[in-house]
């Protein structure tokens, strides 16, 4: 690649010609502050915090968008630059809601950190603060316009990464804000609640709807038996909330912390993932062998399900009827587990620790009541769990590793673990389906073709003499591409895995918020996925159908995969939704299914 030579703060630099000043400075350890910048997502120079002086230029330049050129001479740290940056941030703060001590992002806020590094101790400007109404009508996401700094990161993540675009700049001048059209609640839009806007937000203008207090109340209620389950991706990110490097696996410490918080039982959702593979794999085989609706598409990601319901209702019959793993786990806890332990299901309170904000809305769906009670009573994100651990004054890094409770639902396999990474559900399913079709145990069970972070991955496998074509898509924009290729006849598959977030659950909307600067250097999708594949490799069982407790569950209670009892508890249906329904928030319009029933308006 052609390179150019330039000088940054008296340091000679040679970098590729297509670099920006920001990228060039990074190569020699010069840290230029940013606020609106997100690599390849929001490179617009809007906040003016990354200003630098370029010799010969008329004014200061935004380094995040200014390309390098041969012989360029740059100053990033003279008085003129420092004063300009400080004044810019002071102006942002002049009309910002500065209730930092009670803010959800206190001590984890990019604006707060930037103010500290610029040594801002008072605001010389007396700005008029806009009075904004907080939007908290959805089950998943809260929008607080008083905290918004108009950086545009959420807008471009929603529009360009997820391909949804429900957020945009509205109004003009001082009244400009980021909101859905007509300032509607997010609950009245085709939002899929993936939470990628929350992860992108540098402040607290967007956050998850917390359920911490309700979970504390349940733990302290002597009449409730509180069971907690943790999704595989949580173990790969929770440590970041306590200062550990990105992708550090903290399974044992996480379990120890949960036990200290007071939950009656601590299980792994990986058991539910193994159960999902038995149900979903059987469903796939039945569709292939008996002329069922193909391609079959996974239904583990609630954000993807909502996207399909809103945008591609013609594919609803292609969706697997399986509930997601944590919903399956909740249904089993309130049926099989309740029966064995002689506990009334109404007295069991199930908490799911998830990397996903959309799981909050999923658990509230009226279809998710396999026992007549809600399968899952409360969903906490990885961030919320970290807050609970800190509230309890538990010194997380000093905890000794402990194991999940080993009774009834305590065993899981490596196949369940990798559910958290894009391609993981596909690989887990193939490990089981391949052995069923081949009629023997297979040694080579790692399907590298469906791993990695390419937006769309494809593979053609011959299993038991049957050619099976599969595809994996992550991020709803990639899902759209796959569906459009199927509609046009360009592609033909048997099985498709879709995850609503880029990278899969490891980068879900409920995971720790990583500063955009770190994202410049590290692909968090890759680092967190490594932790899951690492745990998979050390597991005694690596195929879902080998899980002895899953076998026992079917022998003693469910009967057989896809049988009557399993369908009653573990399967569901989905409905077409109008993109902009009239009426009250959360009363989403839908169409009846083929039977003319099951309308939940």
NUBAKE-984824 format. One line per 4 residues: number of its first residue (from 1); their letters; for each residue x, y, z of C-alpha. Coordinates in Angstrom, 1 decimal, padded with zeros to 4 digits, m for minus. Example, Ala and Ser with C-alpha at 12.3 -4.5 7.8 and 13.67 -1.06 7.14 Angstrom:
2
1 = as = 012.3/m004.5/007.8 | 013.7/m001.1/007.1
This chain:
601
1 = xxxx = 000.0/000.0/000.0 | 001.3/003.5/m000.9 | 002.5/005.4/002.2 | 003.1/009.1/003.0
5 = xxxx = 005.5/010.8/005.4 | 004.4/013.4/007.9 | 005.4/015.0/011.2 | 003.1/014.8/014.3
9 = xxxx = 004.3/016.7/017.3 | 007.9/016.6/016.0 | 007.7/012.9/015.4 | 008.3/011.6/011.9
13 = xxxx = 005.6/009.2/010.9 | 005.1/007.0/007.8 | 001.6/005.7/007.4 | m000.7/004.4/004.6
17 = xxxx = m002.0/007.1/002.3 | m005.7/006.3/003.3 | m005.2/007.0/007.0 | m006.7/010.0/008.8
21 = xxxx = m004.6/012.1/011.2 | m006.3/010.4/014.1 | m005.2/007.0/012.9 | m001.7/008.2/012.1
25 = xxxx = m001.2/009.7/015.6 | m002.3/006.4/017.1 | 000.6/004.6/015.4 | 003.1/006.6/017.4
29 = xxxx = 001.2/006.5/020.7 | m000.3/010.0/020.5 | m003.8/010.0/022.0 | m006.1/012.5/020.4
33 = xxxx = m009.4/012.8/022.3 | m012.7/011.9/020.6 | m016.3/011.9/021.5 | m018.5/011.4/018.5
37 = xxxx = m016.0/009.1/016.7 | m016.7/005.4/016.1 | m014.5/003.6/013.7 | m016.2/002.8/010.4
41 = xxxx = m019.6/003.7/012.0 | m019.6/007.4/012.9 | m016.7/009.2/011.3 | m018.3/012.7/010.9
45 = xxxx = m016.2/015.2/012.9 | m019.3/016.5/014.6 | m018.2/017.0/018.2 | m015.0/019.0/017.3
49 = xxxx = m013.1/017.5/020.2 | m010.4/015.9/018.1 | m009.2/019.2/016.7 | m005.5/019.5/015.7
53 = xxxx = m003.4/022.2/014.0 | m002.3/021.5/010.5 | 000.5/023.8/009.2 | m000.8/025.9/006.4
57 = xxxx = m004.5/025.2/007.1 | m006.8/028.2/007.8 | m008.2/026.8/011.0 | m008.1/023.8/013.3
61 = xxxx = m009.0/020.5/011.7 | m011.1/017.5/012.9 | m008.5/014.7/013.0 | m011.0/011.9/012.7
65 = xxxx = m011.9/012.8/009.2 | m008.9/014.8/007.9 | m006.8/012.6/005.6 | m003.0/012.6/005.8
69 = xxxx = m000.9/013.9/003.0 | 002.8/013.9/002.1 | 004.9/016.4/004.2 | 002.0/017.3/006.5
73 = xxxx = 003.1/019.0/009.8 | 000.7/018.6/012.7 | 000.4/019.8/016.2 | m001.9/018.0/018.6
77 = xxxx = m001.0/019.5/021.9 | m000.2/023.2/021.7 | m002.1/025.9/023.7 | m004.4/026.8/020.8
81 = xxxx = m005.5/023.2/020.4 | m005.9/022.5/024.1 | m008.0/025.7/024.6 | m010.2/024.9/021.6
85 = xxxx = m010.9/021.4/022.9 | m011.6/022.6/026.4 | m014.0/025.3/025.1 | m015.8/022.8/023.0
89 = xxxx = m016.4/020.4/025.9 | m017.4/023.3/028.2 | m020.0/024.3/025.6 | m021.4/020.7/025.5
93 = xxxx = m021.6/020.7/029.3 | m023.2/024.2/029.4 | m026.7/022.7/028.7 | m026.0/019.1/029.6
97 = xxxx = m027.8/017.4/032.5 | m024.8/017.3/034.9 | m026.4/015.2/037.7 | m023.3/012.9/037.4
101 = xxxx = m023.5/011.3/040.9 | m026.9/009.8/040.2 | m026.3/009.1/036.5 | m026.4/005.6/035.2
105 = xxxx = m023.0/006.2/033.5 | m021.3/007.8/036.5 | m017.5/006.8/036.3 | m018.1/005.1/033.0
109 = xxxx = m019.0/008.1/030.9 | m016.9/009.3/028.0 | m017.9/012.9/028.5 | m017.1/012.7/032.2
113 = xxxx = m013.7/011.2/031.5 | m013.0/013.7/028.8 | m013.9/016.6/031.2 | m011.5/015.2/033.8
117 = xxxx = m008.6/014.8/031.3 | m009.1/018.4/030.1 | m009.1/019.6/033.7 | m012.6/021.2/033.5
121 = xxxx = m013.6/022.3/037.0 | m016.2/024.9/036.2 | m018.4/025.9/033.3 | m018.0/029.5/032.2
125 = xxxx = m021.1/029.4/030.0 | m024.6/029.5/031.5 | m026.5/027.5/029.0 | m030.3/027.0/029.0
129 = xxxx = m031.1/023.4/029.7 | m033.7/021.8/027.6 | m036.6/020.2/029.4 | m037.0/016.7/027.9
133 = xxxx = m039.4/013.9/028.7 | m037.9/010.6/029.5 | m039.1/007.7/027.2 | m039.4/004.6/029.4
137 = xxxx = m042.4/002.9/027.8 | m040.7/m000.1/026.4 | m039.6/m003.1/028.4 | m036.0/m002.8/027.3
141 = xxxx = m034.7/000.7/026.5 | m035.0/004.1/028.3 | m034.2/007.3/026.3 | m033.2/010.4/028.2
145 = xxxx = m032.8/013.4/025.8 | m031.5/015.6/028.6 | m028.3/013.6/028.5 | m027.9/013.5/024.7
149 = xxxx = m024.9/015.4/023.3 | m026.0/015.0/019.6 | m022.9/012.9/018.7 | m024.9/010.8/016.2
153 = xxxx = m023.4/007.5/017.2 | m026.7/005.8/018.0 | m028.2/007.2/014.8 | m025.5/005.6/012.6
157 = xxxx = m025.4/002.3/014.5 | m029.1/001.9/014.1 | m029.2/003.0/010.5 | m025.9/001.7/009.0
161 = xxxx = m025.0/m001.3/011.1 | m028.4/m002.7/012.0 | m030.2/m001.4/009.0 | m033.2/m000.3/011.0
165 = xxxx = m033.0/003.5/011.3 | m035.6/004.3/013.9 | m033.4/007.1/015.4 | m032.7/010.4/013.7
169 = xxxx = m031.9/014.1/014.3 | m035.2/015.9/014.7 | m036.2/019.6/015.1 | m033.7/022.4/014.5
173 = xxxx = m031.2/024.7/016.3 | m031.3/024.6/020.1 | m034.3/022.2/020.0 | m032.5/019.6/018.0
177 = xxxx = m032.6/016.1/019.5 | m032.1/012.5/018.6 | m035.4/010.6/018.7 | m037.8/008.5/016.6
181 = xxxx = m039.9/010.3/014.0 | m042.5/012.6/015.5 | m040.8/012.1/018.9 | m042.7/008.9/019.3
185 = xxxx = m041.8/006.5/022.1 | m039.4/003.7/021.0 | m042.2/001.4/022.0 | m044.3/002.7/019.1
189 = xxxx = m041.7/002.1/016.5 | m040.3/m001.1/014.8 | m037.4/m001.0/017.2 | m036.0/m004.5/017.8
193 = xxxx = m034.5/m003.5/021.2 | m031.1/m004.9/020.3 | m029.5/m002.2/022.5 | m026.7/m001.4/020.0
197 = xxxx = m027.7/002.3/020.4 | m027.0/001.9/024.2 | m023.6/000.4/023.6 | m022.7/003.2/021.1
201 = xxxx = m023.9/006.1/023.4 | m021.0/007.8/025.1 | m023.2/009.2/027.9 | m026.5/008.1/029.5
205 = xxxx = m028.9/009.3/026.8 | m029.8/005.6/026.2 | m029.8/002.9/028.7 | m031.5/m000.4/029.6
209 = xxxx = m034.6/m000.5/031.7 | m033.3/m001.8/035.0 | m034.9/m004.5/037.0 | m032.3/m004.7/039.8
213 = xxxx = m034.7/m003.6/042.6 | m037.3/m006.2/041.7 | m034.7/m008.9/041.8 | m033.4/m007.8/045.2
217 = xxxx = m037.0/m007.8/046.5 | m037.4/m011.4/045.2 | m034.2/m012.6/046.8 | m035.3/m011.1/050.1
221 = xxxx = m038.9/m012.5/049.9 | m039.0/m015.6/052.2 | m041.9/m017.0/050.2 | m040.0/m017.1/046.9
225 = xxxx = m037.6/m019.6/045.6 | m035.3/m017.6/043.3 | m033.3/m019.4/040.6 | m030.8/m017.5/038.4
229 = xxxx = m029.4/m018.6/035.1 | m026.5/m017.0/033.1 | m026.1/m016.8/029.3 | m022.8/m018.1/027.9
233 = xxxx = m021.7/m014.6/026.6 | m021.9/m013.1/030.1 | m018.8/m015.0/031.3 | m016.8/m013.5/028.5
237 = xxxx = m017.5/m009.9/029.4 | m018.5/m009.5/033.0 | m014.8/m009.2/034.1 | m014.5/m006.0/032.1
241 = xxxx = m016.8/m004.3/034.6 | m014.1/m005.0/037.2 | m011.1/m003.9/035.2 | m010.1/m007.2/033.6
245 = xxxx = m009.0/m007.3/029.9 | m011.6/m007.6/027.2 | m012.5/m011.3/026.7 | m011.3/m012.5/030.1
249 = xxxx = m013.3/m015.7/031.0 | m014.7/m015.3/034.6 | m017.1/m018.3/034.8 | m016.1/m019.4/038.3
253 = xxxx = m016.0/m015.9/039.8 | m019.3/m015.1/038.3 | m020.9/m018.2/039.9 | m019.3/m017.4/043.3
257 = xxxx = m020.7/m013.8/043.1 | m024.2/m015.0/042.3 | m024.2/m017.4/045.2 | m023.1/m014.6/047.5
261 = xxxx = m025.9/m012.4/046.2 | m028.4/m014.9/047.7 | m030.0/m016.8/044.9 | m031.4/m020.2/045.9
265 = xxxx = m030.0/m021.9/042.8 | m027.4/m020.9/040.3 | m027.6/m022.6/036.9 | m026.1/m022.1/033.4
269 = xxxx = m028.4/m021.2/030.5 | m026.1/m023.5/028.5 | m028.3/m026.4/029.8 | m031.1/m024.6/028.0
273 = xxxx = m028.9/m024.2/024.9 | m028.3/m028.0/024.9 | m032.0/m028.5/025.2 | m032.5/m026.1/022.3
277 = xxxx = m030.2/m028.1/020.1 | m032.1/m031.3/020.7 | m035.4/m029.6/019.9 | m034.2/m027.5/017.0
281 = xxxx = m032.0/m030.2/015.5 | m034.9/m032.6/015.6 | m037.1/m030.0/014.0 | m034.6/m029.4/011.2
285 = xxxx = m034.2/m033.1/010.5 | m038.0/m033.5/010.3 | m038.3/m030.5/007.9 | m035.5/m031.9/005.6
289 = xxxx = m036.7/m035.5/005.6 | m040.5/m034.8/005.5 | m040.8/m031.8/003.1 | m041.2/m029.2/005.8
293 = xxxx = m040.7/m025.4/005.3 | m037.1/m024.6/004.3 | m034.8/m022.9/005.0 | m035.4/m023.3/008.7
297 = xxxx = m034.1/m020.2/010.5 | m033.0/m020.1/014.2 | m035.1/m018.3/016.7 | m032.7/m017.7/019.6
301 = xxxx = m032.2/m014.0/019.1 | m035.3/m011.9/020.2 | m034.0/m008.9/018.3 | m033.9/m010.9/015.1
305 = xxxx = m037.4/m012.3/015.8 | m038.8/m008.8/016.1 | m037.0/m007.7/013.0 | m038.6/m010.6/011.1
309 = xxxx = m042.0/m009.9/012.5 | m041.9/m006.3/011.5 | m040.0/m006.5/008.2 | m040.3/m010.0/006.7
313 = xxxx = m043.5/m011.6/008.0 | m043.5/m013.9/004.9 | m040.6/m015.7/006.6 | m042.3/m016.4/009.9
317 = xxxx = m043.1/m020.0/008.9 | m039.4/m020.5/008.3 | m038.6/m019.6/011.9 | m037.9/m022.5/014.2
321 = xxxx = m040.7/m022.9/016.7 | m038.2/m023.3/019.5 | m038.1/m020.8/022.3 | m034.7/m019.3/023.0
325 = xxxx = m032.6/m021.2/025.6 | m033.3/m019.0/028.6 | m037.1/m019.2/028.0 | m036.8/m023.0/027.7
329 = xxxx = m034.8/m023.1/030.9 | m037.4/m021.0/032.7 | m040.2/m023.3/031.5 | m038.3/m026.4/032.7
333 = xxxx = m037.6/m024.8/036.1 | m041.3/m024.1/036.6 | m042.3/m027.6/035.6 | m039.8/m030.4/035.9
337 = xxxx = m037.6/m028.7/038.5 | m040.7/m027.6/040.5 | m042.2/m031.1/040.4 | m039.0/m032.8/041.6
341 = xxxx = m038.5/m030.3/044.4 | m042.2/m030.1/045.3 | m042.3/m026.4/044.9 | m045.4/m024.6/043.6
345 = xxxx = m044.4/m022.9/040.3 | m046.1/m019.6/041.5 | m043.5/m019.4/044.2 | m040.5/m019.8/041.8
349 = xxxx = m038.9/m016.6/040.6 | m036.6/m017.1/037.6 | m033.9/m014.5/036.8 | m032.0/m014.5/033.6
353 = xxxx = m028.6/m012.8/033.3 | m028.3/m011.9/029.7 | m026.0/m010.0/027.3 | m029.1/m008.7/025.5
357 = xxxx = m031.6/m005.9/026.2 | m034.2/m007.4/023.8 | m034.5/m010.4/026.2 | m036.3/m008.1/028.6
361 = xxxx = m039.1/m007.7/026.0 | m039.0/m011.3/025.0 | m039.6/m012.5/028.5 | m042.7/m010.3/028.6
365 = xxxx = m044.3/m011.7/025.4 | m047.6/m013.4/026.2 | m046.5/m016.5/024.3 | m043.8/m017.2/026.9
369 = xxxx = m045.9/m018.9/029.5 | m045.3/m022.6/029.0 | m046.6/m023.5/032.5 | m049.3/m020.8/032.7
373 = xxxx = m046.8/m018.6/034.5 | m044.1/m016.5/032.9 | m041.2/m018.7/031.9 | m038.8/m015.9/033.1
377 = xxxx = m039.7/m013.3/035.7 | m036.9/m010.9/035.3 | m034.0/m010.3/032.9 | m030.8/m008.5/034.0
381 = xxxx = m028.1/m007.4/031.6 | m024.4/m008.1/032.3 | m024.1/m004.5/033.3 | m026.9/m004.8/035.8
385 = xxxx = m025.3/m007.9/037.4 | m022.1/m006.0/037.8 | m024.0/m003.2/039.6 | m025.6/m005.8/042.0
389 = xxxx = m022.2/m007.2/042.7 | m020.9/m003.7/043.5 | m024.0/m002.9/045.6 | m023.3/m006.0/047.7
393 = xxxx = m019.7/m004.8/048.2 | m018.4/m008.1/046.9 | m014.7/m007.9/045.9 | m015.1/m009.7/042.6
397 = xxxx = m011.5/m010.1/041.7 | m010.7/m011.8/045.0 | m013.4/m014.5/044.7 | m012.3/m018.1/044.4
401 = xxxx = m013.9/m020.0/041.5 | m017.0/m021.9/042.2 | m019.2/m024.3/040.1 | m022.8/m024.0/039.0
405 = xxxx = m025.2/m026.1/041.1 | m024.8/m029.6/039.8 | m028.3/m031.1/040.4 | m031.0/m031.7/037.8
409 = xxxx = m030.1/m028.8/035.4 | m026.5/m028.3/036.3 | m024.7/m030.1/033.4 | m023.9/m028.4/030.1
413 = xxxx = m021.7/m029.0/027.1 | m019.2/m027.0/025.0 | m021.9/m026.8/022.3 | m024.0/m024.8/024.7
417 = xxxx = m021.1/m022.5/025.5 | m020.4/m021.4/022.0 | m024.1/m020.2/021.5 | m022.8/m016.8/022.5
421 = xxxx = m020.6/m016.2/019.4 | m021.9/m015.8/015.9 | m022.0/m019.2/014.2 | m022.1/m020.9/017.6
425 = xxxx = m025.8/m022.1/017.3 | m025.1/m023.4/013.8 | m022.0/m025.3/014.9 | m023.7/m026.7/018.0
429 = xxxx = m026.6/m027.9/015.8 | m024.3/m029.4/013.2 | m022.4/m031.4/015.9 | m025.7/m033.1/016.8
433 = xxxx = m027.4/m033.3/013.4 | m024.2/m034.7/011.8 | m023.9/m037.6/014.2 | m027.6/m038.4/013.8
437 = xxxx = m027.4/m038.5/010.0 | m024.0/m040.3/010.0 | m025.2/m042.8/012.6 | m021.9/m042.7/014.5
441 = xxxx = m019.8/m040.6/016.8 | m017.6/m038.1/015.0 | m014.2/m036.9/016.1 | m014.0/m033.7/014.0
445 = xxxx = m016.7/m031.5/015.5 | m015.3/m028.0/014.9 | m016.9/m026.4/011.9 | m014.6/m023.5/011.2
449 = xxxx = m016.5/m022.5/008.1 | m019.3/m020.9/010.3 | m016.9/m019.2/012.7 | m015.5/m015.7/012.4
453 = xxxx = m016.9/m012.2/012.0 | m017.7/m012.0/008.3 | m021.3/m010.6/008.1 | m022.5/m013.6/006.1
457 = xxxx = m020.9/m017.1/006.2 | m021.9/m020.0/004.1 | m021.0/m023.7/004.0 | m022.2/m026.8/002.2
461 = xxxx = m021.8/m030.1/004.1 | m022.5/m033.7/003.2 | m024.1/m035.4/006.2 | m025.2/m039.0/006.0
465 = xxxx = m025.3/m038.7/002.2 | m027.5/m035.6/002.4 | m026.1/m032.3/001.1 | m026.9/m029.6/003.6
469 = xxxx = m026.5/m025.9/002.8 | m026.2/m023.5/005.7 | m025.7/m019.8/006.2 | m024.9/m017.6/009.2
473 = xxxx = m025.7/m013.9/009.5 | m025.1/m011.5/012.4 | m026.5/m008.1/012.6 | m030.0/m007.4/011.2
477 = xxxx = m028.5/m005.6/008.1 | m026.8/m008.9/007.2 | m030.0/m010.8/007.9 | m031.8/m008.6/005.4
481 = xxxx = m029.2/m009.4/002.7 | m029.6/m013.1/003.2 | m033.4/m012.9/003.1 | m033.4/m010.8/000.0
485 = xxxx = m031.1/m013.3/m001.7 | m033.5/m016.1/m000.8 | m036.5/m014.1/m002.1 | m034.8/m013.4/m005.4
489 = xxxx = m033.9/m017.0/m005.9 | m030.1/m016.2/m005.8 | m029.5/m018.5/m002.8 | m031.0/m021.7/m001.5
493 = xxxx = m030.3/m023.0/002.0 | m031.5/m025.7/004.4 | m030.6/m024.0/007.7 | m029.8/m020.4/008.6
497 = xxxx = m028.5/m018.9/011.9 | m029.3/m015.3/012.5 | m028.2/m013.2/015.5 | m029.5/m009.7/015.9
501 = xxxx = m026.2/m008.1/016.9 | m022.9/m008.0/015.1 | m020.7/m010.7/016.5 | m023.6/m012.4/018.2
505 = xxxx = m024.4/m012.3/021.9 | m020.9/m011.5/022.9 | m021.5/m007.9/021.7 | m025.2/m007.8/022.8
509 = xxxx = m026.8/m004.5/023.9 | m026.5/m005.5/027.6 | m022.7/m006.1/027.6 | m020.2/m003.7/029.1
513 = xxxx = m019.8/m000.4/027.2 | m016.4/m000.1/025.8 | m014.9/003.3/025.0 | m014.7/003.9/021.3
517 = xxxx = m011.0/004.4/021.6 | m010.5/000.8/022.7 | m012.6/m000.4/019.8 | m010.0/001.3/017.5
521 = xxxx = m007.4/m001.2/018.7 | m009.4/m004.3/019.6 | m012.2/m006.2/017.9 | m014.3/m007.0/021.0
525 = xxxx = m016.3/m009.5/018.9 | m013.2/m011.6/018.4 | m011.8/m011.3/021.9 | m015.0/m012.3/023.7
529 = xxxx = m015.7/m015.1/021.3 | m012.2/m016.6/022.1 | m013.2/m017.0/025.7 | m016.2/m019.1/024.7
533 = xxxx = m014.3/m021.3/022.3 | m011.7/m021.7/025.0 | m014.3/m023.0/027.5 | m015.7/m025.3/024.8
537 = xxxx = m012.4/m027.0/024.3 | m011.9/m027.9/027.9 | m015.4/m029.3/028.4 | m015.9/m033.0/029.2
541 = xxxx = m018.9/m033.1/026.8 | m018.9/m031.0/023.6 | m022.1/m032.2/021.9 | m025.5/m031.3/023.3
545 = xxxx = m027.0/m034.8/022.8 | m024.3/m036.2/025.1 | m025.4/m034.1/028.1 | m026.4/m036.8/030.7
549 = xxxx = m028.9/m034.5/032.4 | m030.6/m033.7/029.1 | m031.0/m037.4/028.5 | m032.4/m037.8/032.0
553 = xxxx = m034.9/m034.9/031.4 | m036.3/m036.6/028.3 | m036.3/m040.0/029.9 | m038.1/m038.9/033.1
557 = xxxx = m040.3/m036.0/031.9 | m040.3/m034.8/028.3 | m040.5/m038.1/026.5 | m038.8/m037.3/023.2
561 = xxxx = m037.6/m034.2/021.3 | m040.4/m032.4/019.6 | m042.9/m034.6/021.4 | m046.2/m033.4/022.9
565 = xxxx = m044.8/m032.4/026.3 | m041.8/m030.7/024.7 | m044.0/m028.7/022.3 | m046.2/m027.6/025.2
569 = xxxx = m043.3/m026.2/027.2 | m040.5/m025.4/024.8 | m042.1/m024.2/021.5 | m043.9/m021.1/020.5
573 = xxxx = m045.2/m019.1/017.6 | m044.5/m015.6/016.2 | m046.8/m012.9/014.7 | m046.6/m010.3/012.0
577 = xxxx = m046.5/m006.8/013.4 | m047.4/m003.4/011.9 | m044.4/m001.1/011.8 | m046.2/001.9/013.1
581 = xxxx = m049.4/000.7/014.9 | m051.9/003.2/016.2 | m052.9/003.1/019.8 | m051.1/002.9/023.1
585 = xxxx = m047.4/002.0/023.5 | m046.6/m001.7/024.0 | m050.0/m002.6/022.5 | m048.4/m003.7/019.3
589 = xxxx = m050.7/m004.5/016.4 | m050.5/m008.0/014.9 | m052.2/m010.3/012.5 | m053.8/m013.6/013.3
593 = xxxx = m051.8/m016.7/012.4 | m053.0/m019.2/009.8 | m055.5/m020.8/012.2 | m057.2/m017.4/012.7
597 = xxxx = m056.2/m017.4/016.3 | m053.3/m016.3/018.5 | m053.7/m012.5/018.1 | m052.2/m010.7/021.1
601 = x = m053.1/m007.1/020.4
